[in-house]
Amino acid sequence: MKNRSTFASNVRVAPASDATPARRRARHLLLVAAAAALTLCSSSAFAGWARGGTAYTGRGEYQGAHAGSCGGGSCSHAGGVENPWGRVATNSGTVTRTAPGQFSNSGTAYGPNGRSVQHAGDTSCAGGSCSHTGSATGPNGKTATGSDTVTRTAPGQYTSSGAVTGPNGNTSTHSASTNCAGYTCNRSGTVNTANGGTVTHAGSATSVAPGVVTTSGSATVTNGSHSTTVVGGGTVTSSTTVVATAPVVTGTTIVATPVVVPPPPPPTTTVVVAPPPPSSTVVVTPPPPPPAKTVYVAPPVKTVYVVPPPPPVKTVYVVPRRAIWIPGHFVGAVWVPAHWA
């Protein structure tokens, strides 16, 4: 137990004001967790593993690391999580095989405030069913106990049930079922709380690519006539990066849409200059002029002078008379030659 407490204490007091980047903090947690897990293993022949990752949430970025090792029928693990404010929570423990199908476990968890919880339990598996009993003792010396049973009912199908009794003696029961087919596992269950409330939950996990799993689920809490539903989801990759967003509350319904946020890119010396933001000047195009009205202009009036017609010519018929030959003669003393008359 000395090594476990030393590990948790060392990581817990990591200063929150470190200026190291998030990747260096994650590597530091991973190295410390790996060293602690390897120290916890009592056998010289062991198989070790380690992993670390980042969870991006609506409240900020969480760095985590976990490591373990196995040897001589025993496996030890240790890990830690650092929240966006630089505070660290750790957990370490050991699982030992005591007989075929029989296992015992014990460990210690430290919260960001430095308080610790001691946990221990026993597991027994036989005939496709595993039963587990355990206890957890808090910093105030009070203990909570629990028991669970998981049974394989068919290929890819499991049922579970159990109960948890708190330090005050109140007991909550729970049951669930899991069905896996293809690349998807669906799970649903119910929790009956000690105060008479009910929690129903359902969710699924689907492998969409090697090392990439998408999750979705919902939970409804009912207490008397009040009911609250939470819907959420996310994406988990092989590097243990978890992507999620803070839920949006509408009345008594909380909805969280899964958003895939890629992890931050590795540091680079390339300087990328972002283009300037677009101008905020708004150009208002004037409306087109109204259509021209067609004006019809009457042509000028031409003055026409009409020459009055000549008065009609009257035809006068003169009745001819017979010509008379008058011989020459004297009219008085005047001689008038002969002429027609």
Secondary structure, 3 states (H helix, E strand, C coil): CHHHHHHHHHHHCCCCCCCCCHHHHHHHHHHHHHHHHHHHCCCCCCEEEEEEEEEEECCEEEEEEEEEEEECCEEEEEEEEECCCCCEEEEEEEEEEEECCEEEEEEEEECCCCCEEEEEEEEEEECCEEEEEEEEECCCCCEEEEEEEEEEEECCEEEEEEEEECCCCCEEEEEEEEEEECCEEEEEEEEECCCCCEEEEEEEEEEEECCEEEEEEEEEEEECCEEEEEEEEEEEECCCCEECCCCEEECCEEECCCCCCCCCCCCCCCCCCCCCCCCCCCCCCCCCCCCCCCCCCCCCCCCCCCCCCCCCCCCCCCCCCCCCEECCEEECCEEECCEEC
